[in-house]
Amino acid sequence: MYNRDLLAKMITKFGVEKTTEFAEMASFMHGVLYEEAMKKGPDHFTEHDFERDWWKNTFEQLKTETHV
């Protein structure tokens, strides 16, 4: 499932305010996981940087659109 699909389901189930909060937390979580992976070396494969950035951008967009 793509993030965009997951986001739509989360908004339907939990509402925009809680989903906005989740997006901020998910971005933080993936940032921490990315930093830990990079400590193992730059060749360590990770998608956490993509996930961190995607959820951060989504958080910023939802926050701007809904003024949460």
C-alpha positions as CSV (number, residue, x, y, z in Angstrom):
1,M,0.0,0.0,0.0
2,Y,1.3,3.4,-0.9
3,N,1.6,6.2,1.7
4,R,-1.0,8.3,-0.1
5,D,-3.6,5.4,0.2
6,L,-2.7,4.9,3.9
7,L,-3.1,8.6,4.5
8,A,-6.6,8.6,3.0
9,K,-7.7,5.7,5.1
10,M,-6.2,7.3,8.2
11,I,-8.0,10.6,7.6
12,T,-11.3,8.7,7.1
13,K,-10.9,6.7,10.3
14,F,-9.1,9.1,12.6
15,G,-9.8,12.6,11.2
16,V,-7.4,15.2,9.9
17,E,-6.2,16.5,13.3
18,K,-5.0,13.1,14.5
19,T,-3.6,12.2,11.1
20,T,-1.7,15.4,11.1
21,E,-0.2,14.6,14.5
22,F,0.6,11.1,13.3
23,A,2.4,12.5,10.2
24,E,4.6,14.6,12.5
25,M,5.4,11.6,14.7
26,A,6.0,9.3,11.7
27,S,8.5,11.8,10.3
28,F,10.3,12.0,13.6
29,M,10.4,8.2,13.9
30,H,11.8,7.6,10.5
31,G,14.4,10.4,11.1
32,V,15.6,8.6,14.2
33,L,15.7,5.2,12.4
34,Y,17.5,6.8,9.4
35,E,20.2,8.3,11.7
36,E,20.7,4.9,13.4
37,A,21.0,3.1,10.1
38,M,23.6,5.6,8.9
39,K,25.7,4.9,11.9
40,K,26.1,1.4,10.4
41,G,27.6,3.0,7.3
42,P,26.4,4.9,4.3
43,D,26.1,1.7,2.3
44,H,23.4,0.4,4.7
45,F,20.2,0.4,2.6
46,T,17.3,2.3,4.2
47,E,14.1,3.9,3.0
48,H,13.8,5.8,6.2
49,D,15.0,9.1,4.7
50,F,12.3,8.9,2.0
51,E,9.6,8.0,4.6
52,R,10.9,10.8,7.0
53,D,10.6,13.4,4.2
54,W,7.3,12.1,2.8
55,W,5.6,12.3,6.3
56,K,7.2,15.6,7.1
57,N,6.0,17.1,3.8
58,T,2.5,15.6,4.5
59,F,2.5,17.0,8.0
60,E,3.4,20.5,6.7
61,Q,0.7,20.3,3.9
62,L,-2.0,19.1,6.3
63,K,-1.1,21.7,8.9
64,T,-1.2,24.5,6.3
65,E,-4.5,23.3,4.8
66,T,-6.3,22.7,8.0
67,H,-4.6,25.2,10.3
68,V,-4.1,22.5,12.9
